[in-house]
């Protein structure tokens, strides 16, 4: 008689699996709650404690950790000595192990969970059973995911489980236990008051994530997947309401637009293409914010991604429908808006919660991985460094320009009014070139710069950038400060009648 050991916390599908195994002639071994559930379903179950001669003790902390259990799983049936040990101990081999683990991650996510509750949800016997079965996959099939139950049953009904499937399930099992331990190691520091590890804590959540295939990567010849943890947050928790499959670039730009739009000093809309903002607008109505955002650069916006922190209603959807866009993401869409956007069948329409906070940022380099804490928050106790402070209108424009500069590739110069960006220059090795590009873009679309403000993501190394801005009509500038030539830059601003503020915080984005 073949034997199967079943011990699961996630019990979905286990009754059907056990019933089918019983019909296929398997003896069912089980523990605790799983045994009770199977007996309640009318299935014959042998308790593991009968096999070991040792009862479950210490509130279930010790139940499967016994040599007789692990000998039955780890025996290499091609080795005579292993078969002799089984015979001497009166044991039969276990050929199927079905185990999933205590719900540590779900427990950790529960509000108000205590360290003691977390500790009790660290599975010990389960990972040991899984690893033993996976190690001996030449003779034992290990199953950790209910989604695999039908495949295993189909193979058994056909005769036996092929070695290739056993290998696949063994690798999945090792990944499962690795992710489980990584989750514990990354969560416990917060609850036990021990020092975190930025690198480990950044990588650990993704070990348990399942890869979702994307349409393609940065280019059609590249493959790409989206990794989402069990409880995703921010843009990763998006729901796609319509449109064709998402690509790597779609999600990259959607992420940038989504984080930018929630960083604004008021509700608004951002349009991003190729990781660069094309235009950003603020308004109480999504339509109004979208129209002033689009006016900043309607040419570059073609084929871009639109993000709105406001729900998209019929009027906004009608305006957006005039532009060819790849993605629109917002907190919600009215039924009337969806009816309008549905005409554009390829347009990807996403809803998402507010961006997640506190998450480390990861970026691969050749042969390694860079990890840093996120660039979050604002230091707006700014210092006026010129003889003239900004007026109210300039101050509001400075806030918008500064926040958009944070989300623009460095070197970045952003020109803005109180309600919208007017010109954006980013991704330049020269800051004065970034200023000139921002000015040229504003002029190309007939946007007035007289009395507008400029935000610079880092300090001006020379007065030339400030002089170029003033010549275009810019009257106020916000920048971090910190250059060895700050005095020269401030003097130039004073000479030109500009207001200048220092933030003391740089916002490079590479």
Beta strands, then each sheet from edge to edge (+ up, - down):
strand 1: 3-7
strand 2: 27-30
strand 3: 46-47
strand 4: 96-99
strand 5: 141-143
strand 6: 210-213
strand 7: 225-228
strand 8: 239-242
strand 9: 268-273
strand 10: 276-282
strand 11: 304-308
strand 12: 325-330
strand 13: 348-351
strand 14: 361-365
strand 15: 368-372
strand 16: 383-384
strand 17: 413-416
strand 18: 421-425
strand 19: 453-456
strand 20: 476-479
strand 21: 499-502
sheet 1: 3+ 2+ 1+ 4+ 5+
sheet 2: 6+ 7-
sheet 3: 8+ 13- 12- 11- 9+ 10-
sheet 4: 14+ 15-
sheet 5: 16+ 21- 20- 19- 17+ 18-
end
